[in-house]
Amino acid sequence: MIIPYLIIILSIVGLVFIVSRKIPTLIKLPAEPDQNALPGVPLRERAVNLAKTISHPNFWLVFLGWLEKTLRKARILFLKLDNFFISLIAKSREKSSEMAEKSKEWMSERRMQKIGKLKMMADLRRTAEEKEEMFLSILKQNPRDIKAYKDLGQLYMDQGNTHDAEAAFKESLKINPEDEVAIAKIEEIKNLRENHSGQ
């Protein structure tokens, strides 16, 4: 929409430019006296000479030739600008699509990491519960299984359940009071409690 207005403006500017720059030359055309070059020519006479010059066919031939060249150059310039902006818009759109795709991949990766973490925690919880049931089942069948008591105590310690862990290790000491592993674990639990209470 802006190109027609620019062409009109360029035409007007070109007309003024031609009139101001070409008058001295065009006045010297055949069959026209060179009165503008004489000093002291009245303003009215100069205006008449200017009108005659503009009405001369050679003037319009020169002007239209110049206007055609100017419009061709302007058209090429506008085409270059149009191609530049089209390329710029395409690059911007491509960059925007690329950023949107990366953002989508990042969000998907974060979601999968969160799901994986929750699943891993659920698996660990399920595994711990299954191990606890397994050790309790062993002890139900054989209440004097020292290894089952110690494994159960270690499981409770890993879960941070020092109370049940201590109880399990004490049960193993009832069967074997000299069990060094159980004694060391009970001592470790006591140290943990002291450190916790000291904080």
Secondary structure, 3 states (H helix, E strand, C coil): CHHHHHHHHHHHHHHHHHHHHHHHHHCCCCCCCCCCCCCCCCHHHHHHHHHHHHHCHHHHHHHHHHHHHHHHHHHHHHHHHHHHHHHHHHHHHHHHHHHHHHHHHHHHHHHHHHHHHHHHHHHHHHHHHHHHHHHHHHHHHCCCCHHHHHHHHHHHHHCCCHHHHHHHHHHHHHHCCCCHHHHHHHHHHHHHHHHHHHC
